[in-house]
């Protein structure tokens, strides 16, 4: 455990950030899960809505510093690819 005042403050800040990042990551993952479930159900009306929301939440998670920009790009790219394959399976 931290003994110096500055180390104690750093521990408090780290805990706050950890909880904030965890919340942001959970929200982002839930949005991604909704897109994947809509694709599995082949509910194309919901896919567009959920895809827009998921992309927005992934970008917001990046903006808040919980993930790296390449991680954001990879997640969005893979999700878009997954959706496009579901729309056009023979391509």
C-alpha positions in Angstrom: 0.0 0.0 0.0 1.1 3.6 -0.7 2.8 5.4 2.2 3.6 8.9 0.8 0.8 11.4 0.2 1.6 11.7 -3.5 1.5 7.9 -3.9 -1.8 7.7 -2.0 -3.2 10.3 -4.3 -1.9 8.4 -7.4 -3.6 5.2 -6.0 -6.9 7.1 -5.7 -6.7 8.5 -9.2 -5.7 5.2 -10.7 -8.7 3.5 -9.0 -11.1 6.2 -10.4 -9.6 5.8 -13.9 -9.8 2.0 -13.7 -13.5 2.1 -12.9 -14.3 4.7 -15.5 -12.4 2.8 -18.2 -14.1 -0.4 -17.1 -17.5 1.2 -17.5 -16.6 2.6 -20.9 -15.3 -0.7 -22.1 -18.4 -2.5 -20.9 -20.7 -0.1 -22.7 -18.7 -0.4 -25.9 -18.7 -4.3 -25.7 -22.4 -4.3 -25.2 -23.0 -2.2 -28.3 -20.8 -4.6 -30.3 -22.7 -7.5 -28.9 -26.0 -6.0 -30.0 -24.7 -5.6 -33.6 -23.5 -9.3 -33.7 -26.9 -10.5 -32.3 -28.8 -8.5 -34.9 -26.6 -10.0 -37.6 -27.3 -13.5 -36.2 -31.0 -12.9 -36.3 -30.7 -11.4 -39.8 -32.6 -8.3 -38.6 -31.3 -5.9 -41.2 -33.4 -2.9 -40.0 -31.8 -3.0 -36.6 -28.3 -3.7 -37.9 -27.8 -0.2 -39.3 -29.0 1.5 -36.1 -26.9 -0.7 -33.9 -23.9 -0.4 -36.2 -24.0 3.4 -36.0 -24.3 3.3 -32.2 -21.5 0.9 -31.9 -19.1 2.9 -34.1 -19.9 6.0 -32.1 -19.3 4.3 -28.8 -16.1 2.7 -29.9 -14.9 6.2 -31.0 -16.0 7.7 -27.7 -14.2 5.0 -25.8 -11.0 5.9 -27.8 -11.6 9.6 -27.1 -11.8 9.0 -23.4 -8.5 7.1 -23.5 -9.6 3.6 -22.6 -8.4 2.1 -25.9 -5.6 2.9 -28.4 -6.5 4.5 -31.7 -5.4 1.4 -33.7 -7.6 -0.8 -31.4 -10.5 1.5 -32.2 -9.8 1.2 -35.9 -9.4 -2.5 -35.8 -12.7 -3.0 -33.9 -14.7 -0.8 -36.2 -13.1 -2.4 -39.3 -13.8 -6.0 -38.1 -17.4 -5.2 -37.1 -18.1 -3.5 -40.5 -16.5 -6.5 -42.3 -18.7 -8.9 -40.2 -21.8 -6.9 -41.1 -20.9 -6.7 -44.8 -20.3 -10.5 -45.0 -23.7 -11.1 -43.5 -25.4 -8.8 -46.0 -23.6 -10.3 -49.0 -22.5 -13.9 -48.1 -21.3 -14.8 -51.6 -18.8 -12.0 -51.9 
